[in-house]
Amino acid sequence: MKINKVFENNKEWVKSHLNVDDKYFENLAKGQSPEILYIGCSDSRVTAESMMGANPGEVFVLRNIANTVSNLDLSALSVINYAVDHLKVKHIVVCGHYSCGGVKAAMTAADLGTLNPWLRNIRDVYRLNAEELDAITDEDKRYDRLVELNVVENAINTMKTPEVQAAMKRGEIEVHGWVFDIKTGTIIDLKVDFKKVFDKVENIYDLG
């Protein structure tokens, strides 16, 4: 897309919304009350609102390479804090996707410069699950499984934060792990009981 086309598209987008509701943007400017915090990948093919059929104001979004929640990433931690403590979201979704370039890069033995420390988070997921992953002989299936395991691990990382821990103990929030299948356009719920998962390691990560 040529950059100037963006402004043409924006005018048409504004016009189409005002044709339906002449107070659309006036109402939108009043504030937001999303129920979902979506943590996903920055991949240009995976847009949260579009694939979820959500409207502006319904989903609070954090995107980075390979949907990673690192305890050293102030941006991610700030988003989680704001979403949980101020927006009072009811659900946190960590969503990966098959054919993820970040996960693929982490599976490759190569020096990728600035990306190295970021991809190490994913390589650590591989290390923690090496026995299962190494037993998968089909490389593509192993790749897909690492995508899924990376979602689970980052959902657990989300639950390590004090805001999420407190909200879960109050029964105010649920954590979910999803994968988007680009080849079919389908969102897949990994159906992991993250509260049960966290209960197993709560004595290590519990902040009181």
N, C-alpha and C positions, 0 to 999 in steps of 0.2 A: 504494500500500500504506500503510495506517495504521501509525504507528510501533509501537503496542502489539502489532500482529499479528506483529511480528518475534519477540517473546519466545515467543509461542505456537508459531510455526513452529520456533523453535530447540528447544523441548522435544520436538516431534515428530521433528525431525532427530536429536537425541541418542538418543531412544528407538529409532528405526529402525536406527541403527548398532549400538546395544548389543544389539538383538535378533539381529543377525547375528554379532556378535563382542563379548563382554562385556569384552574388554580393548582394544577399538578405540582409545579415547582415551588409555588408559594407554600403549599402544605409540606413538601419535601424539606424545605428549609427550616421547618419548625423543630426538627430533631429526629433522632433515630431510636428505635427500640427493637433491635434484632434479638431473636431468641437463639441464634446459632453463631458460634465462633467457628469458622472454617480455616483450618491450617492445611494448606496444600502446596503444590509445586508451582514454580514460576513458569513452567513450560507453556508456551503460547497457545498450545492446542487444548489446554485444560483450563477453562474459565469457570469458576465456581458458580456464579449466578446463572449462567446460561444452562449448564448441565443440570442444575437443580430446579430450573424453572422459577427462580426467585426474582423478586422485584427489588429495586433500590430501597435500602433501609431494612431489609429482612435478614441479611447475612453480614456479619463482621468478618473481614477476610485478612489473613496473613498468608503471604506466598513467598517461598524462597526455594533454593535448589533442593529438591528431594524431600520437601515437607519435613524439615528438620527442626526439632526443638532442642536447642543446646543450652545448658546452664550458663554458658558464657555469652549468649546472644542477647544483649540488652534490648534489642528491637523486639524479639519474640516474647521475652519476659514482660516487656511493657505492654504489648498487645494483650497478652493473657491477663495481666493485672487489670487493665482498663475494661476488658470485656466482662470479666467475672465480678469485680468489685464495683464497677460504675454502671455498666450497661445491664448487668444482672442476666447474662445469657443463661439459658437452661441446658444447652447442649454444646459440647466441644467435639468437633469432628476433625480427626486427622485423616486426610485423604491422599493416598499415593496414586500412582497410575502405572499401568504396564507400559513398556517401552520408554521408561524413564532414563534420560541421558545421564543424570547424576548417579543413579544406581549402577548403570552400565559402566560409567567411568570408574566408580569405586571398585568394580570387579576387575579392572584392568591394571596390570603391573606397569605403571608409567608415572613419571614425574610430571605433574600437571601444575606446578608452580603455586600460585596463590590459592588454587583450589584444594591443594593437598590437606591443609588442616580441616577444611570443611568436609571433604570426602572421608576423612578419617572417622567421622561419626558413623558413616555407613559401613566402613570397613570393620569397625568395632562390632556392629550388628552381625556382620558375617562371622567374625571371630567367635562371638557368643553362640552362634548357631552352626558352626562349621561342620559338626558331625552330620546334622540333617542335610545341609546344603551339599556337602561333598558326596553324599549318597545319591544325589540326583544326577544321573548321567546326561540327560538332555540339557544342554546349556541354556536354551531358551526358557525351559521350565524352572531351572535353577535361578535364572534371572528374575522370573515372575515371582518365585517364592521369596527371594530377597526383598523385592518390592513390598510384599505382604508383611514380612518380618520387620522391615524398616518402619512400616506404619505402626505396628504393635509397639515397638520399642519407643517411638516418639510419642505415642499416646501415654505410655508409662512415664516418659520424661515430663509430659504435661502435668501428670498427676503428682509429680514430685514438688511442684510449686506450692507455696503456702496458701495462695488464694484458692486453688482448685481443691487442695486437701480440705480446707475449712468448709468450702461449699458442698463437697461430697459428704462430709460428716453431717451437715445440716440437711442433707437430702435435697439440695437445691439444684444439682447439676449432674448430668450424665456425660460420660466420655464414650466416643464411638470411633471405630476404625473402619475406613472404607477404602476401596480401590476402584478407580475409574478405568474401564476397559476401552481404550481408544478405538479398537477395531470394531466394537459393537455399539459404543456410546452408552454403555450400561454402567451404572454405579452398583458395586458389589459390597454388601455389608459383610465384613469378616466375622461378624457374630461372636466377638470376644467379650466376655464378661469382665470388663476392666476393673470393676470394683473388687471382684474375686481375685483377679491377678494382683491388684495392689495390696490386698489383705496379706498376701504371702510375703511381701517385702516391707510392710508397713513399719515393722520394728526398726528397720534401717533408715527409712526416709521420713518417718513421722516427725513433724515439726511441732507437735503438741496441740 
